[in-house]
Amino acid sequence: MTAEAPFLVIAGPTASGKSALALTLAERLNGTIINADSMQVYADLRILSARPDNRDLARVPHRLYGVLDGSETGSVARWLEMAREAVAETRAAGRLPVLCGGTGLYIRAALEGLSALPPIPDPIRESTRRLARDLGPAALHARLQDRDPAMAALLRPGDTQRIVRAWEMLEATGRSLREWWADPPAVPGLPGRGGVLVLDPPREDRRQACDARLEAMIQDGALDEVAALLKRGLDPSLPVMRAVGVPELARAATGECPLSEALDLAKAATRQYAKRQATWLRHQLRADVCLPLRWLPAPEAQHPESLPPDMANFIRLFLLTDGV
């Protein structure tokens, strides 16, 4: 494959079945799945971030899963650099890159590149981090909501790293981070043509899937995973410590509340996160094909033998192949 070869992007909110769809397409199209989820890059959260299990890993090659330690701070710029390398190596092996994830900033960077953001002066950076520590991320998010509601709407109230970034950019430049993103990119996106497939299940299907998956994660050992993470004594502001489900299950792991209460809190946080993802994908991402359903792996799926016609037709035209 050349540098101008196509790549696919499989996007969708949490529990929409995008990983299962990526597996289906990667198997049929000789693809390699490349992670585009900001939490699945961390080695510490195999269960709670729903990383592919050993059976899935054996089916097709996977890249950028569990590649960072929880003590590290990932970023969209760092991910884009790793993804660029993974795409080049995938194409060198004669395979199709299939990006899969629900982190909107990563997907946008892959397709559009990164804007030239100015450096933040040290005094503003330090004062913003001090403000986040003193107020907590939710209160700082509320302040951002007052000054920059459009940007705040894109961020989870517990996402300390991105809230701090949006606030310090506003303080340093007087411009919203969204406005900077709209500027011409200084760092290009991934080389080649990106074809975007989005799963957008109905609201109630999405909510039920989030709840069921979290219950399954508990059965698989998610509480023990969080307890092991807490034993590391990491900075609470690190991304891995603020991942959806970690603060909630940490309360049960430390005996602060019963597991049933922590599970209810984690379910609510997961549903809210999935709702924000779905909203972002509808309004911020140009999808070539959007399916209003949750993709289920065989034997659960009612469509294990064939792709929906609009998806299959798009892929045939986009890749100029009859292999779907």
Beta strands, then each sheet from edge to edge (+ up, - down):
strand 1: 7-11
strand 2: 31-35
strand 3: 62-63
strand 4: 96-101
strand 5: 114-115
strand 6: 185-187
strand 7: 194-199
strand 8: 289-291
sheet 1: 3+ 2+ 4+ 1+ 7+ 8+
sheet 2: 5+ 6-
end
